Amino acid sequence: QVQLVESGGGLVQPGGSLRLSCAASGSIFRIDIMGWYRQAPGKERELVARIISGGSTNYADAVKGRFLISRDNAKNTVYLQMNSLKPEDTAVYYCNVRVSNWKGSYDYWGQGTQVTVSS
């Protein structure tokens, strides 16, 4: 069992910045992927960014150049630095971690943290 604890959400004005954190604990096996998803009211959950164990990253087109995903392997923590925030970034942000062992792979989700961008 793996638990993910998110923090860093809040209210920010357009153009501002926030940094989200997600710390994994419990039965950590091999972490293959750590990423962030978001879901706005009435909309489908979408991938924001992810970082693979080898270090490669993927970003949604809407956040490229503004957001940066990073990780601290020693702390089993992933971060999302969000800059130049826009109202359309308003959503609940969820941390996702994919863990694998000899049996297969497993996905775990954080509790979600609200990000609101408004003037």
C-alpha positions in Angstrom: 0.0 0.0 0.0 1.3 3.4 -1.0 0.0 6.7 0.3 0.4 10.0 -1.5 0.1 13.3 0.4 -0.2 16.5 -1.7 0.3 20.1 -0.6 0.9 23.5 -2.0 -2.4 24.4 -3.6 -4.2 27.6 -2.9 -5.5 30.9 -4.4 -3.3 32.9 -6.6 -3.7 35.9 -9.0 -3.2 35.5 -12.7 0.5 35.6 -13.5 1.4 34.2 -10.1 3.2 31.1 -9.1 2.6 28.0 -6.9 4.6 24.9 -6.2 2.8 21.6 -5.6 4.4 18.8 -3.7 3.5 15.1 -3.5 5.3 12.8 -1.1 4.9 9.0 -1.4 5.2 6.7 1.6 4.4 3.1 2.5 5.4 0.1 0.5 7.5 1.8 -2.1 8.8 -0.7 -4.6 10.1 0.7 -7.8 8.6 4.0 -8.9 8.3 4.1 -12.6 6.4 7.3 -13.2 5.4 10.3 -11.1 3.0 12.8 -12.5 0.3 15.4 -12.1 -3.3 15.4 -13.4 -5.9 18.0 -13.0 -9.7 18.2 -13.2 -11.8 21.3 -13.6 -15.5 21.3 -12.7 -17.5 19.6 -15.4 -14.4 18.6 -17.3 -12.5 15.4 -17.8 -9.3 14.7 -15.8 -6.3 15.5 -17.9 -2.6 14.9 -17.7 -0.6 18.0 -16.8 3.0 16.6 -16.6 4.8 13.5 -15.8 8.4 12.4 -15.2 9.7 8.9 -15.9 12.3 7.0 -13.8 14.9 7.7 -16.4 14.3 11.4 -16.2 12.4 12.2 -19.3 9.3 14.4 -19.0 6.1 15.1 -20.8 3.9 18.2 -20.6 0.4 19.0 -21.7 0.6 21.6 -24.5 -1.4 24.1 -22.4 1.3 24.2 -19.7 4.5 23.9 -21.7 6.9 26.7 -21.0 5.1 27.6 -17.8 5.1 24.5 -15.6 8.1 22.4 -14.5 8.0 18.9 -13.0 10.8 17.6 -10.9 11.5 14.9 -8.4 13.6 14.1 -5.3 14.2 10.4 -5.4 15.6 10.2 -1.9 12.4 11.7 -0.5 10.0 9.9 -2.9 8.6 13.3 -3.7 7.5 15.0 -6.9 7.0 18.7 -7.4 5.1 20.8 -9.9 6.4 24.4 -10.2 3.6 26.4 -11.8 4.4 29.8 -13.2 2.5 32.4 -15.1 -0.7 30.9 -13.9 -3.9 31.6 -15.9 -7.6 31.3 -14.8 -7.9 28.3 -17.0 -5.4 26.5 -14.8 -8.0 26.5 -12.0 -8.7 22.8 -11.1 -8.1 20.1 -8.5 -4.6 18.8 -9.1 -4.0 15.1 -8.4 -0.6 13.4 -7.9 -0.2 10.0 -9.6 2.5 7.5 -9.0 3.0 4.3 -10.9 4.8 1.6 -9.0 5.9 -1.8 -10.4 7.2 -5.1 -9.1 7.6 -8.5 -10.6 3.8 -9.0 -10.7 2.9 -5.9 -12.6 2.4 -2.2 -12.2 0.1 -0.3 -9.9 -1.2 3.3 -9.9 -1.8 5.4 -6.8 -3.5 8.8 -6.5 -3.2 11.6 -4.1 -6.2 13.2 -2.4 -6.2 16.3 -4.7 -5.3 19.9 -4.0 -7.3 22.9 -5.2 -5.6 25.5 -7.3 -7.6 28.6 -8.0 -6.4 31.3 -10.3 -8.5 34.5 -10.0 -8.2 38.2 -9.7 
